[in-house]
Amino acid sequence: MYITSETDYAVRIVDALARNEGRMDAKAIADKACVTLRFSLKILRKLVASGIIRSFKGSLGGYEIARPLHEITIFDVINIIEGPIVINRCLLERHGCTRLPDKKCPYHDMFEQITSHIHAQLASVSFEDVISLSN
C-alpha cells in the first residue's frame, strides 16, 4: 500500500507554501515542489476547495496557506487527494463485505482498528511539526 504520486505532490505543494511566508504564484510553487505546472494547478484547485490553501486572482494573486500550520495534518492532505483512507475496501459503505454480506467478516473489526491507528498517526503530524524538525 502506498500513496499516489498526486498525494505525494500535494504534500510537497503544501510544504512549499508552508515554508514560504506569503503568497506564491503557481509557477513558483510548481518549481519549488518539483511538480509540473499543469499537475500543480490541478492539485491546487483541490487544496483551495478544501480550505487548506487560499487563492487570489489578479496581478498580485497567487496562493497561500489558509490555516495555521499546526492545524494542517498529513492526514488532511492525504484524505483530500485520495479520499477516505481505509486498509480494506470493506470499510467503505459502498462496498461492504463480499465474503459474508449478511454479517461482518471476522477480519472487519481488525481492519477497522488498523485503519483507526493509521488515521491517528497521520492526524498527529502537522506541517508545523515536519517543518520544525527540518530546520
Residue pairs with C-beta under 8 A, 6 or more apart in sequence:
1 87
3 78
3 82
4 81
4 82
6 39
6 42
6 43
6 81
7 77
7 78
7 81
7 82
9 33
9 35
9 39
9 40
9 43
10 43
10 46
10 47
10 77
10 80
10 81
11 74
11 77
11 78
12 33
12 34
12 35
13 29
13 33
13 35
13 40
13 43
13 44
13 47
14 47
14 52
14 53
14 65
14 72
14 77
14 127
15 33
15 127
15 130
15 131
16 24
16 29
16 32
16 33
17 24
17 29
17 53
17 63
17 64
17 65
18 65
18 69
18 72
18 127
18 128
18 131
19 131
20 32
22 64
23 56
23 60
23 61
23 62
23 63
23 64
24 32
24 62
24 63
24 64
25 61
25 62
25 63
26 37
26 40
26 41
26 44
26 62
26 63
27 37
28 62
29 40
29 44
29 63
30 36
30 37
30 39
30 40
33 40
35 43
43 81
44 53
44 55
44 63
46 80
46 81
47 53
47 77
47 80
48 54
48 55
48 63
50 76
50 80
51 66
51 67
52 65
52 66
52 67
52 72
52 76
52 77
52 80
53 63
53 64
53 65
53 66
54 63
54 64
54 65
54 66
55 61
55 62
55 63
56 62
56 63
56 64
65 72
68 128
69 126
69 127
69 128
69 131
70 126
70 128
70 129
71 126
72 126
72 127
72 128
73 122
73 123
73 124
73 125
73 126
73 127
74 122
74 123
74 125
74 126
74 127
74 130
75 85
75 119
75 122
75 123
75 125
76 123
78 85
78 122
79 85
84 91
84 92
85 115
85 118
85 119
85 122
86 92
86 111
86 115
87 111
87 114
87 115
87 118
88 107
88 111
88 115
89 95
90 96
90 97
90 98
90 105
90 107
90 108
90 111
91 108
91 111
91 112
91 115
97 104
97 105
97 108
99 105
